[in-house]
Amino acid sequence: MIRALAGTVDEVIGVIAAQGIDADIRRCDELVLAVTPAQLARAQAAVAESEAWGGDAAPARLIGAEEARARVDVPGILGALVLPGMARIQPAKLVQGLARAVEAVGVRIAEGTTVTAITPGRVTTDRGTLRAGTVLRCTEGYTAGLPGHRRGWLPLNSAQLITAPLPAEMWQEIGWQGHELLGDLANSYCYAQRTREGRIALGGRGTPYRYGSRTDTAGTVDAGTLDLLMARLHRHFPALRGHPIDHVWCGVLGVPRDWCATVVFDAAQRIGFAGGYVGVGVATSNLAGRTLADLALGLDTPLTRLPWVNHKVRRWEPEPLRWLGVRGMYAALKAADRAEARSTAPGQSHLARLAARMMGRG
Ligand SMILES: Cc1cc2nc3c(=O)[nH]c(=O)nc-3n(C[C@H](O)[C@H](O)[C@H](O)COP(=O)(O)OP(=O)(O)OC[C@H]3O[C@@H](n4cnc5c(N)ncnc54)[C@H](O)[C@@H]3O)c2cc1C
């Protein structure tokens, strides 16, 4: 599974090249920064886990403070996890390029049409009913809005900001010449990329969840979430205080109860679905799409034998437990970060362990 996922980066790059899609793609490492002893301990545990799975499939290595600072100068850096084999991409350009490529070979894409129900061979929309031999549902974080799926994948908010382009002097101060994907090992982590135009795009969670699995479709970010993103941007890049932010937006991720993505196909009803990528679906959705295609065509391939195929996930708890659980988990994660920032001990905070258990990952 790990090898299939790692290979998907090459697959996406190959398709982009073959189709002539300009999606700002660039091969790079991911650097996951540790700025507290507890974060450094998590980095060491991640390396040990990678080695236990066979380091060749997902090689991860730890670098010390000096080497990390030479790659990107973040205050108080203690070390970083280096994950090779990644790629930076502009996902909106990828999706638009793929849409053009499939339309060019005759596929019809119907936008601005809301699906309200799916039954075998039949898809009901707000603009009429479609009939199809095979129906594949790929609605990810929005799936909870379909009848019968309210307690399926939980729609978790994720928000991003993007700065105005940084002048060359600022890049010199920060470093980041390898254009690595950046993350941190905070419990309420953030992630960032250096874009083609020399901006920083930084994302994180903010307000995590709306009662009743409701989703926002406007992409508007609340003031509290923006404050959190700005605080993290300035924590890691103090030189950016006062530097303009050009745009802020949010969307939802699909989170299964066990945090494991799935690809499922019912050959009798000819309905399939894929998703539950928990925020790492840009490459994963490619692997899932190829797997769903093989399943729908009735093929037996290495992809259809991957362990996520027909994996069963239990449903989330009914409200108000779901809301209380997610809000409680995020409050615990933030409190754990505060406790870890004060502590010199390498151990993970009790609150972080509690939050991991609440997420079903402990
Ligand atoms: C702010 C943010 C940052 C992210 N950062 C990263 C990242 O750095 N790396 C990464 O790998 N992933 C990231 N993700 C997650 C990634 O975007 C998703 O995992 C990925 O887009 C999933 O692809 P998908 O095609 O399955 O679903 P989506 O891209 O969510 O597409 C689902 C589509 O279904 C449509 N749809 C849903 N319900 C209906 C309905 N009822 N009727 C009609 N249409 C419907 C939606 O309009 C949408 O077009 C991020 C997500 C967000 C929101």
The ligand as an SDF file (V2000), in Angstrom:
LIG
                    3D

 53 58  0  0  0  0  0  0  0  0999 V2000
   -7.7570   23.8610    2.6050 C   0  0  0  0  0  0  0  0  0  0  0  0
   -7.3980   22.4710    2.1570 C   0  0  0  0  0  0  0  0  0  0  0  0
   -6.0650   22.1170    2.0370 C   0  0  0  0  0  0  0  0  0  0  0  0
   -5.7040   20.8430    1.5980 C   0  0  0  0  0  0  0  0  0  0  0  0
   -4.3640   20.5340    1.4620 N   0  0  0  0  0  0  0  0  0  0  0  0
   -4.0090   19.3260    0.9660 C   0  0  0  0  0  0  0  0  0  0  0  0
   -2.6410   18.9990    0.7660 C   0  0  0  0  0  0  0  0  0  0  0  0
   -1.7450   19.7920    1.0480 O   0  0  0  0  0  0  0  0  0  0  0  0
   -2.3340   17.7710    0.2610 N   0  0  0  0  0  0  0  0  0  0  0  0
   -3.3000   16.8670   -0.0530 C   0  0  0  0  0  0  0  0  0  0  0  0
   -2.9670   15.7710   -0.5360 O   0  0  0  0  0  0  0  0  0  0  0  0
   -4.6090   17.1440    0.1260 N   0  0  0  0  0  0  0  0  0  0  0  0
   -4.9950   18.3480    0.6290 C   0  0  0  0  0  0  0  0  0  0  0  0
   -6.3090   18.6350    0.8320 N   0  0  0  0  0  0  0  0  0  0  0  0
   -7.3010   17.5800    0.6060 C   0  0  0  0  0  0  0  0  0  0  0  0
   -7.5990   17.3800   -0.8650 C   0  0  0  0  0  0  0  0  0  0  0  0
   -8.0340   18.6090   -1.4210 O   0  0  0  0  0  0  0  0  0  0  0  0
   -8.6980   16.3190   -0.9910 C   0  0  0  0  0  0  0  0  0  0  0  0
   -8.3040   15.1340   -0.3010 O   0  0  0  0  0  0  0  0  0  0  0  0
   -8.9460   15.9900   -2.4510 C   0  0  0  0  0  0  0  0  0  0  0  0
   -9.4020   17.1370   -3.1320 O   0  0  0  0  0  0  0  0  0  0  0  0
   -9.9750   14.8790   -2.5670 C   0  0  0  0  0  0  0  0  0  0  0  0
  -10.2920   14.7160   -3.9300 O   0  0  0  0  0  0  0  0  0  0  0  0
  -11.7180   14.1880   -4.3390 P   0  0  0  0  0  0  0  0  0  0  0  0
  -11.8110   14.3030   -5.8130 O   0  0  0  0  0  0  0  0  0  0  0  0
  -11.9570   12.8530   -3.7210 O   0  0  0  0  0  0  0  0  0  0  0  0
  -12.7650   15.1540   -3.6180 O   0  0  0  0  0  0  0  0  0  0  0  0
  -12.9910   16.7220   -3.8150 P   0  0  0  0  0  0  0  0  0  0  0  0
  -11.8130   17.3770   -4.4110 O   0  0  0  0  0  0  0  0  0  0  0  0
  -13.5370   17.2360   -2.5010 O   0  0  0  0  0  0  0  0  0  0  0  0
  -14.1360   16.7340   -4.9070 O   0  0  0  0  0  0  0  0  0  0  0  0
  -15.4330   16.2890   -4.5940 C   0  0  0  0  0  0  0  0  0  0  0  0
  -16.3290   16.8910   -5.6530 C   0  0  0  0  0  0  0  0  0  0  0  0
  -17.6310   16.3640   -5.4830 O   0  0  0  0  0  0  0  0  0  0  0  0
  -18.5410   17.4240   -5.6420 C   0  0  0  0  0  0  0  0  0  0  0  0
  -19.7570   17.0730   -4.8840 N   0  0  0  0  0  0  0  0  0  0  0  0
  -19.8290   16.7370   -3.5790 C   0  0  0  0  0  0  0  0  0  0  0  0
  -21.1110   16.4610   -3.2250 N   0  0  0  0  0  0  0  0  0  0  0  0
  -21.8460   16.6200   -4.3470 C   0  0  0  0  0  0  0  0  0  0  0  0
  -23.2380   16.4920   -4.6570 C   0  0  0  0  0  0  0  0  0  0  0  0
  -24.1190   16.1170   -3.7350 N   0  0  0  0  0  0  0  0  0  0  0  0
  -23.6330   16.7660   -5.9320 N   0  0  0  0  0  0  0  0  0  0  0  0
  -22.7480   17.1160   -6.8980 C   0  0  0  0  0  0  0  0  0  0  0  0
  -21.4180   17.2520   -6.6760 N   0  0  0  0  0  0  0  0  0  0  0  0
  -20.9800   17.0140   -5.4170 C   0  0  0  0  0  0  0  0  0  0  0  0
  -17.8480   18.6340   -5.0540 C   0  0  0  0  0  0  0  0  0  0  0  0
  -18.4350   19.8220   -5.5490 O   0  0  0  0  0  0  0  0  0  0  0  0
  -16.4280   18.4100   -5.5410 C   0  0  0  0  0  0  0  0  0  0  0  0
  -16.2440   18.9720   -6.8100 O   0  0  0  0  0  0  0  0  0  0  0  0
   -6.7060   19.9030    1.2820 C   0  0  0  0  0  0  0  0  0  0  0  0
   -8.0550   20.2630    1.3910 C   0  0  0  0  0  0  0  0  0  0  0  0
   -8.4110   21.5290    1.8310 C   0  0  0  0  0  0  0  0  0  0  0  0
   -9.8770   21.8830    1.9310 C   0  0  0  0  0  0  0  0  0  0  0  0
  1  2  1  0
  2  3  1  0
  2 52  2  0
  3  4  2  0
  4  5  1  0
  4 50  1  0
  5  6  2  0
  6  7  1  0
  6 13  1  0
  7  8  2  0
  7  9  1  0
  9 10  1  0
 10 11  2  0
 10 12  1  0
 12 13  2  0
 13 14  1  0
 14 15  1  0
 14 50  1  0
 15 16  1  0
 16 17  1  0
 16 18  1  0
 18 19  1  0
 18 20  1  0
 20 21  1  0
 20 22  1  0
 22 23  1  0
 23 24  1  0
 24 25  2  0
 24 26  1  0
 24 27  1  0
 27 28  1  0
 28 29  2  0
 28 30  1  0
 28 31  1  0
 31 32  1  0
 32 33  1  0
 33 34  1  0
 33 48  1  0
 34 35  1  0
 35 36  1  0
 35 46  1  0
 36 37  1  0
 36 45  1  0
 37 38  2  0
 38 39  1  0
 39 40  1  0
 39 45  2  0
 40 41  1  0
 40 42  2  0
 42 43  1  0
 43 44  2  0
 44 45  1  0
 46 47  1  0
 46 48  1  0
 48 49  1  0
 50 51  2  0
 51 52  1  0
 52 53  1  0
M  END
$$$$
